[in-house]
Every structure is written in structure tokens, then in C-alpha cells.
Amino acid sequence: MQIEYTNINIKDLPLPPEASTVKRCGALPTGALERLTAKYGIALVWVEDGDEIPGSFWGEAEAGIIGLTLYVRRDTPVHSALHEFCHLICMDSKRRAVLHTDAGGDFIEEDSVCYLQLLLADELMGMGRSRMMQDMDAWGYSFRLGSTAAWFESDAEDARNWLQQHGLLDQAGQPIYRLRD
């Protein structure tokens, strides 16, 4: 028996219906996202409604990254903005220097981005960790324990350790507000 494989582009898959309920950047208090990105020295650019977001890997309303700049629109999901923001924090300076659209990275770095995204949600006025977990689940983030909360609480030690090893969290597991070297 021969199995035929087809290439499926994840960008072409439909979003789950719950995705329409996620919090959008325009719903955050004025200046909240700017205050967080400034702690890391990352520029935030608000794109006009309806305009294409520069550096967006996923297109549509998804956040974009180019160099040390995060691009969002009012309809960009907050989880997308924080996820791409955390990629900027977690990637090394060599990748950041040539960054345009695709953050790249390996499996453990991706998990670490998700972990930091949850920590920084608590630092983002108008968001919080539990809302971020809810939105990540609604959007379709996939963790082997079935939910973002279960992964964070029971299966993310390797991500936390990676962040600490790269000097992005202190020994208590709190963000240090610096970019990876």
C-alpha cells in the first residue's frame, strides 16, 4: 500500500470559530503596549486600519516583525502581538539583525516564546495571563496536555529553564527586560 502525502500550508487552514472572541490590540488601554515594548527597547508601529501589516508572517491582522520593530493594527490579536514581540526578545542578535517576517528558531525557542508571552501578559495592562491562555486556546495553539494552562503549569519547565539560561528570566522566573545576546 502506498500512502500519498500532500503539502498542507497551515496558513490556509480555517481558524476555529472561537477565534473571533480574542482580545484585539485596539481594546487595550492607550499606551499599554507601548509601555511594555519600551521596556525592551523595541519599537512599536501602529498600522492604519485596513493597511497591510509589514513583516506579518501570517498576513491578515497578524502582527509583523522587521528588525527591532513590532507592527500591529487595532484588529491585531493581542496574543499575536505578544508572540511576535517575544520572538524579538528570544532570538539571538545575529538573527535579529537580519530579521524580516520569519522569526525562525527551533522547537525549544518556540516553547520559550509562548512561556514568555504568558508571563508578559501579566505585565500588559488590560490583558493578564488567564485571558492570554483563553485566547491562545481559542486561536488554536496546540499543547500536548490539551490546553495552554495545563502546559504552562505542568509541562513548561524546559521553556522556563531555556529562558533562564539565556538570561531572560531571573532565578524566581520573572522577566529581566533585556533582549537575548
Buried (B, 14 or more C-beta within 10 A) or exposed (E): EEEEEEEEEEEEEEEEEEEEEBBBBBEBEEEBBEEBBEEBEBBBBBBEEEEEBBBBBBEBBBBBBBBBBBBBBBBBBBBBBBBBBBBBBBBEEEBBEEBEBEBEBEEBBBBBBBBBBBBBBBBBBBBBBEBBBBBBBBBEBEBEEEBBBBBBEEEBEEBBBBBBEBEBBEEEEEBBBEBBE
